[in-house]
Amino acid sequence: METVKVIIDRKELEVPKGTTILEAAKSIGIRIPTLCHMKLEDLNYENNPGSCRICVVEVEGRRNLAPACKTECTEGLVVKTYTSRVMNARRTVMELILSNHPFECLTCSKNGYCELQTIAHDLGIREVRYTGEQSVFPIDRSPSIVRNMNKCIMCRRCETMCNEIQTVGALTAVHRGFEAAVSTAFEKDMTGSTCSYCGQCVSICPVNALSGRNNQQEVLNALADPDKIVIVQTAPAVRAALGRDFGFEPGTLVTGKMVSALRYLGFDYVFDTDFAADLTIMEEGTELLHRLSDYLKGDKEVKIPLMTSCCPGWVSFVEQHYPDLSSHLSTAKSPQQMFGAIAKNYFAENLGVARDKIVVVSVMPCLAKKYEASRPEFAVDGNPDVDISIYTRELARLIRYANINFEELPDSDFDRPLGESTGAAIIFGTTGGVIEAACRTAYELYTGKRLEQIDIEELRGLEGIRSATIDFNGLPLKIGIAHGLGNARKLIEEVRNGTSPYHAIEIMACPGGCIGGGGQPFHKGNMKVLRKRASALYQADRDKTIRRSHENPYIIQLYKEYLGEPCGALSHKLLHTHYFDRKEIVGILDETKNEE
């Protein structure tokens, strides 16, 4: 490899030819600020439009200042990163950016996490010298995501994430000057595509131009209503990430404290989405065995591979981009929606109340869950199965709002019966976990034998696309796994082309699966953080006494007392769904100012 010698701030170093000044400086611990540049090596993701010019440096022999992110190192290059000229230029650029940015820092949900605010502070900016006309854009709102281009700094990170990493193609930069914007994710005529609501654009935005829909006040209103029974369900990935917002190390399980906090907030019952994850395995696993049975008998109409349907971002992606393959999706609802259906029917009957007396709140790692809960097919006479879905960061804000000292809370257990779960349900929160849980149950139902090696390591890991073959007592079950919609597209193209070798495919829209969801504490694609969250879920699985979904005693009781058989008439009515061709459907807009 050819190398070059350079000097940066009087430090000599040797770097590979083609290395930028920004990368070279970083390698020796010199931080050059930047807004538009972001490199996430674990995701093979680099956004580098060179547009913000915050990273300018002085290069000996060059008249003008050079953008460090775009200027490659050459032999003998001498660079100064903190001269008066450099610092004055950075301040001026930042002041110009701020002159076209809303002064809403005190009320902005990105306060404390805003990169624009951080760099302005580091540059010592205490006033905005340039005032005048500001851009004025309408605020776009979907059920999941709020897009405020008045706060956009045109870093283009969201565009790169959406188009190159997730391959959704819902965002694109348009116009110039005051009219410049990243065009709306929710207007198909402007973008040629629709948003899947995965929320990865939100997780990567350095300011608050993209944010999650805020439903906190709806939760507080429900809790204050004496005529309502308010129950909450919590997804498995939440417990491995919530602690980060209260000073805990990444991947720390805070399950017991989370349950206590929810009780302090005033919920009448604190249940676990993991219960519904076990229920999902019973339905989806049975559906897989039915399809396999028909497939092995030579039925050419059966749709193999079966594709998981737990992730609403993935389901939306199929409906919008591959509606011709929607019959490959499992008809089983997601755990969130299964829980809502059981709560509004079985649990309501046990309490002796009408379904509209119960308010179901879900705490999810995901922004797409808000859209999923709003889908009309998941309602009875206009009453939704899940009334309100909030994400992890929203729960953290509710806990702070209530002045709860989270760190000092005692550990509490979930309520029963809808709070009891197995280890198989917990690993739903990480890529590969859904199909591993399904295999644990499907293997034993198919073979009638005990699965001795319950930890199926072949299905684990954070590679973008993985495959494994599991021996079902002579039947080689071929499984494909992908996380991130860009990786998912590669697998589903094989299905469309008829070249897919798999019997079953698990897809999650977000990097790492639910642990990397768009509603989780910000991680910026850091795979070290995601690995710690995944490790925490696998440890929680190992700590469970019962680790197979079909052995959950409350699931057994539910089928015996109420549902009958998995995939039977009643369970199919309550726990399964159907899909739509949404190529021509755009996100729902409304007029309510409701953002993260």
Protein Blocks (a to p, Z undefined) as FASTA:
>chain_A
ZZddddeehiacdddehiafklmmmmnopacddfkbccdfknopacdehlnommgccdeh
iabacdfklmccdehiacdfkbfklmmmmmmmmmmmmmmcccfklmpckgojamklmmmm
mnopabdfbgcddddddddddfkbccdfklpgolommmmmmmmmnonopaccedehjlbc
cddfklmklnopacehlommmmmpmblmbccddfklmmmmmmmmmkbccdddddfklmmm
mmmmnopaehiacklmmmmmmmmnopabdcdfklmmmmmmmmmmmmmmmmmmmmmnopak
bccddddfkbmklmmmmmmmmmmlmmmpcfbdcfklmmmmmmmmmmmmmnopafklpccd
dddfbfklmmmmmpmklcgehiafblbdcdfklmmmmmmmnopafklpccdddddfklgc
cfklmmmmpghklmmmmmmmmmmmmnopacfblbafklgcjbfbdcddddeehiacdddd
dehjklmmmmmmmmmnopafbfbdcddfbghijmlgckbccekhpaklmmmmmmmmmmmm
mmpmblcfklmmklmmmmmmmnopghilklmmmmgccdddfklpccdddfbdcdZZ
